[in-house]
């Protein structure tokens, strides 16, 4: 799959270096994989991926961090919407920044 863009990952890793390996693993798995639907994502990521009305949220580093993304399965493209701490995710203010996401 094509991931748009890598910049959020690199930026987040600078602020939270403890998640570098987990984010890299997520990136490589998505980039090298073919995902046609939620079942394919669940097959690879299990319970660490959740559906949010118009997108998906992944647990990163044992659920310490969350990565929100939009998938366009037909085009095999992923848009990283935001990477945040679990506390930031729980506040749900990120949904206001991405109103088309929820």
ABEGO torsion letter per residue (X at the ends): XBBOBAAAAAAAAAABAAAAAAAAAAAAAAAABBBABAAAAAAAAEAABBBBAABBBBBBGGGABBBBBBBBAAAGBBBBABBBBAAAAAAGAAAAABAAAX
